[in-house]
Amino acid sequence: MTTTAIIVEDDPMHAHTLQLLIEKLDSTIKIAGVYSTVEESSRAIDQHQPGLVFLDIDLERGDNGFDLLKRFPKPGFSVIFTTQHNSADNAILAIRACALDFLPKPILEQELADALARVDKNKGPEQTGSLRNNLEAGKPGYIWLSDLKGKTLIDVSNIRYCESSNSSYTHFFLDEPVNGLSQYTESKGIGIWEKILSGTHIIRTHNKFLLNLKHMGKYCQDHFLLRNGTKIPIARGRKQEVKDALDRFRKGL
């Protein structure tokens, strides 16, 4: 089955290279056009109704790829981001929160092949919609976590706490099960998730723990005691930081 796609890219060389690689790797993807501004791309999406958009973050005239997403309250397409950013931390973190792919330029054939293999034709548009809503809110309201069946949408407020098992894995413990699961494990370190969840009520209490203050239970100076009896330690060096965050939370800030 053919998938219509568009490329949103302001560098003709990168756009041409990407188009050639796509044609080489996947004959089922039909490129309907290449566009370099938000205005052009918005009209193209309305016209072609693509199932997949290859989206650069920085575009002509100061345009931003995220601005394009904000024009579509209910996107009907999946997105693979392309970027030359080495320091686009906030942009990349927002993309990662929704388990979307981004490809650093120059784009390598194998990395593109892997990204195409990961595109979820069923959940991709919903992932794009989640990113759009997170951008609108200025913080992640929802993130996507993986299980054996694929990716699952998780309400950030439902996360009770996170625990690192080592530098590469983070366990998420939920207040209410989602798809029958109360625990999810992601192959990104807890430091990455701390940055992804910045701006929410989830704070770093310890080198191994993140805690959602909405589920904090009892505050005991050197630890939190959750309602289910779980003890979340507070590192000595983080006590003031945790206290400040707790004060803001109690004031509704």
N, C-alpha and C positions, 0 to 999 in steps of 0.2 A: 504494500500500500504506500502510495506516494505522500510525503510530507512536504507541504509548502513552507519555505523559510525565507527570511530576509536577513541581510547583513546591514547592521548600523555601524558605520566606520568612516572616519573622516580622513584616513590615510589610504590613498588609492593602492599603494604597494601592498599594505597589509590586507586590504580588502581582496585584492586579486589573488594573493597567496592563499588566503583562507578559502576563497571560492574554489580554487584548484584542488586544495586538499579535501574539501568536502566532496567534490565530484569524484575524486579518486577513492575515497573511503566508503561512501554510501550513495549508491545510485538511486535510492528511494527518496532522497532529499532533493527537491527542486527549488533552486534559488530564484525567487521572483524579482529580486532587485537589490541594489546596494544604495544606501542612503547615508547622508552625512550630518543631518540636523534633526532635532526633535520634531520640527514641523513636518518635514518631508517624511520622516519615519512614521509619524502618527497617521498621516494620510495613507501611507502604504499599508499599514496594518488594517485600517478600515477597508481599504480596497481589496487586499489579497487574503485577509483573514488567515495569516500564517499559523502553523502549529508550533513553529520554532523560530526564535529570534536570536541571532548572534549579536550581542550588544556591547559596544565599547562604552567605557565609563566617561571618558573625556571626549567631547565632540567639538565641532566648529562653533564659533561665535559664543564661546563660553557655555555652551549647552552641556548638560550632564545626562548620561544614560538613565539615571534614576528619575529624572524629570519626565522622561518618556513614560515610565511605568505609572507615574502618578496621574497620567491622563486616562488610564484605563481602570476604573473601579473594580471591574471583574475581568481580569485578563484571561483570554482564551488561549494563551500560548505559553509554551515553556521557554526558558531563557538559558543561554550559555553566555557568560560574560567574557569579554576580552579586555585586557588592560596592559598598559606599560608601567603601571604604578609599581614602585618598590616600597612606597610609603603610604599607600592608600589603606591604612589600617582600618579605619572606620567603615569604608566601603566594603572591604573584604570580609570584615567581621559580620556586617549585615547580610552579605551573601551567604556566608557559612551558616548563619543562624537558620536559614531556610534550606540548607543542604543543597544549594544550587552550585553549579560548576563555574569556575573562572579559569581562564587560560592566560598566562603571562605571555607577552610578546617578546621575541618572535615566537609564533605558535609552532610547536613541534608536532609532527605527524602522529606520534604515539599518544601524546597527551590529548590531542583532538579525538583520536580514535577511542580512548578511554572515556572521554566526556560524552561522546555520542552513545556509547554503550550504556552509560549511566542515566541518560535522559529517560525520565519516567513519563510516558505518553499519557498515562491516566492521572497521575498526581502532579505532573509538572506545572500545569496552569494554576493549580491550587497553591503550590509552592511559590510561584510568581506572585499570586495574589497576597499571600502572607507577607512576602517581602515588601510589597507595595503598602500594605497596611502598617507594617512596622516602621517604614520610612515616614509615613504620614504622622504616626504617633511620636516619632523621635526616639523610640526605644522598642525593644522586642516584646510584643505581647504574646507572640507564639513562636516556637522553634520547632524544628523537625528533627526527630531522633530516629535511629535505626534499630530494627529488630530483624529476626530471621525472615520475615515476610516482606521487608522493604522499609519505607520511611513512614513515620507516624507523626501527625500534628499534635503538639503538646502545648497546652495553655501554661504560660510561665507561672501564673499564680498557683497552679496545681503542683509545682515542684516544691517538695518539702526541704530537701537538702541534696547536696552533691558530695561525693567522696572520691578522692583520687586513690587508685590502687598502685599506680606508679606514674612515671612522667608521661605515659602515652595513653592512659585510659581513665575515663571519668564515669562513675556510676551515678545515675539519677534516681532518686527515690521520690515517688509521687504520693500525694495525699489521697487521691482517688485513682483507682486503676484505669488505664486506657487500653482498649483492646485486650482486656484481661490481664494486663501486666502492670505491676506496681514498681518495677525497676527496669531501667534501660541502661545500656552501657555504650559509650561512644569512644572512638579511638582518637580523641583529641585530649590533650592535657588540661588539667583544671585551670591553669593560667589562661589558656585560650578562652575557656568558658567564662571565666571571671570577666574578661574583656567583652565577650559577646553579650553577657547579661548586665553590663554596666547600664545604670540608669533605672534599673528595676529595684525591687526590695530584696534582691539576693546579694549578699555581701560575703566577702572572704573573712572567715574567722580564724583560720589556721592554714598552714601550708597544704593540708590535705582536705579541707572542708570549705564548702560554700553553704550558707544557710539562708533560707527565705524567711525574713522577719515576720511574715504573715503566719508562719507556723512555728514561732520560736518557743512557745511554752514558757518556761520559767528561766529568768536571767539570774545566774549565780556567780557573777564576777569572773570566774575562770572557765565557765562553760554555760551552755544553754541546755536545759532539760526539756526535751520535746514531750508533747502530750502522750506519746506512745512509749515513753521511757528512754528513748535514745538520747545519749549524751553527746553534744557537739562541743568540742574543746575550743577555747579562745586562747590563742598564742599570746604570750606575755608582751611581745612587741606590737601586737595588734589591739590591745585593750582599749587605748584611747580612740583609735579609729572605729572600733566596734561600738563604743559608747556614743561617739558622735553620730554614727549612723542610726543607732537606736533612738537617740534624742530626736533626730529628724523624722524618723518613722512615727514616733509617738505624737509629734506635732502635725503629722499629716503632710510632710514636705516630700 
